[in-house]
Each structure stands twice: as C-alpha cells, then as structure tokens.
Amino acid sequence: MTTISQSQCGRFWQDGFIRLKNIATHAELKTLRTVGDRLLREKAGFNEGMLFDFYPEGDGPDKPKLAQLHHPSHFERSLLDMELARRVQRIAMQLLGPKARFVSDSFFHKPAHTEAVTPWHQDEAFTDPRIEHREVNFWFPLQPVSLANGCMQFIPASHLGPVLPHGPIGGDPTTHGLECISGFELEQAVICPLELGDCTIHAGRTLHFAGPNHSDAPRYAYSMVFGLPRRASNEIRSFPWNDNRHLSRDQRVHASRRGQGNFWPYLYRKVKEFDYTNPYEWRLGAHRVARLIKGRTSDK
Ligand SMILES: O=C(O)CCC(=O)C(=O)O
C-alpha cells in the first residue's frame, strides 16, 4: 500500500509541493501513454471544448502549442479503474483528509522543439472566486523530464499567500492559458526533474511553470486532481482576468451542450458525478439549472 510519511505530508504543506519517487509502475505509464496518444490522435473532446490549446487556436486542433485534454476519463473510463488512481487517492486522503475525492484528470502534450512554455500560474486562478477549492494536483510525466523538455517548477510557499494577479497569456483574450503577472520572485523557483514513475504534487494555489520542450520527442504528462467538498469562499474576491475572454473553447462547450446529441450525455455525467452529500453543491446545482433553463428558453 502506497502512503507518504508524516514528514512528507508536513513538507508538502510547508512548501506547497513535493516530489515523490516510484508512484506509478512502468506498465501503468505505458497504458497512460497509449490511451493519451489515442485520445489526442482522435481529437477526443475537441467538439465538447475539453481538448484545447493553452495558446490561441488560430492553427486549428492539428498544431497545438500546448494541448490539454481535460477529463480524458470521460472518454476512457478505464483510466480511473487503474490501481494508480486508487494509490493516488490514498495519498490525497493523507494530505486532505478522508473527504478527499477525485475532481478531474488531464493529459498535456507539448510537441518536440517548441518554445511554448506553460506559464507561471496558480490553478485556483482558473476557478470561480466565490467558491473555495481545496485541491491537490498529482502530475505524472509519461517520459523522464528535465529542464530540456519542460519539467515542472514551483515557487515554494506560494500556496500560503493569496491568488496573485493573472492575465491571459501575452494579454491576448483569445488565449485559454493564464499567466501570473506579478507578486513573485522568479529566483525562488525550484526545478523538479523526474524519472519515469515519479510525480510531483502541488496545491491548487501553488505557483508553477513548465518550460519549453527543446527535445526531439513530445513531452506528455497526465494529471489527477483531488479535492475536498467545495464550499463558499469566506473571502470577498474577484478574478477579473476570467471576464471578457473570447475563447474558442467556450464556444465549443456551449454549442455542444445545446446540441441534442450531447446535452443528455452531459447531464448524465453531471448527475453521476454530483456530490449529493454536500448542501453547497445543491445550491450551485439549482443556480446552474436556472441559468440553463433561462438560456434554453431565451434561444427559442
Ligand atoms: O504539463 C504541463 O505543462 C502543465 C501542467 C499544469 O500546469 C498542471 O497540471 O497544473
């Protein structure tokens, strides 16, 4: 049974990230690589807005600079049946407590010989500021990673401060990716090369970055996010960088949910993943249904 020590737990909460050795087996990584390759080749999730480029999508889905497939387990359920998911869940429960549950997974693909970086950001900057997200993100590279092909880098203890100001990459409102624009010292960055089977874990508010891929091969990674039940944030805060964006991904999300063929599978997934034990989710759900009904009736 894989667990982490108390001192590893302590270090995680002190620094906001940790490197773990030998968490995934080579067979599991091979399966992840095969599934990731297939889903990305098939452009799974593109029409639903789940597959997108961190950078503007002007060149279409075929030449992404940094492709992210969000929720690949929606398209390949067996990903969550792997022993790896249970192993990771146990560690998430050590870090967050017994209520930690699976939130989402993602594949990341950075092509060979690209200058495109995953800019400095806090995952929480992408979320709704009215909701408190207490999450941890397990990041598994699917080949060894170093500075040469875009390993992760972290700013220690950045999870202890606020969500810092962000903006769309390069100030371009059509860019899906966000970058942190101030409030941290680059010199503090800790570079985390990893061998096959190792992973990093970072908190939802930890500032992180992955550099360009100067190698001859694409750099793949698979991440799994676990979190505590969501609740209302007790801070009054706003994330203005999420307003007034013009994302091709959002257009695909909306078009797909409105399309007859996709709405019911979408609703089925939402109902299946709904956390019935959390009263706050019922409130959010009611708001969402009201918005959906309003949107569908105003279409007519
Ligand atoms: O794989 C990458 O380049 C970035 C991953 C990342 O930012 C994340 O998992 O939060």
The ligand as an ORCA input file, in Angstrom:
! r2SCAN-3c Opt
* xyz 0 1
  O       2.088     19.776    -18.153
  C       2.206     20.999    -18.134
  O       2.930     21.614    -18.911
  C       1.454     21.833    -17.139
  C       0.647     21.108    -16.138
  C      -0.039     22.024    -15.176
  O       0.098     23.225    -15.203
  C      -0.928     21.446    -14.173
  O      -1.106     20.215    -14.140
  O      -1.485     22.233    -13.356
*
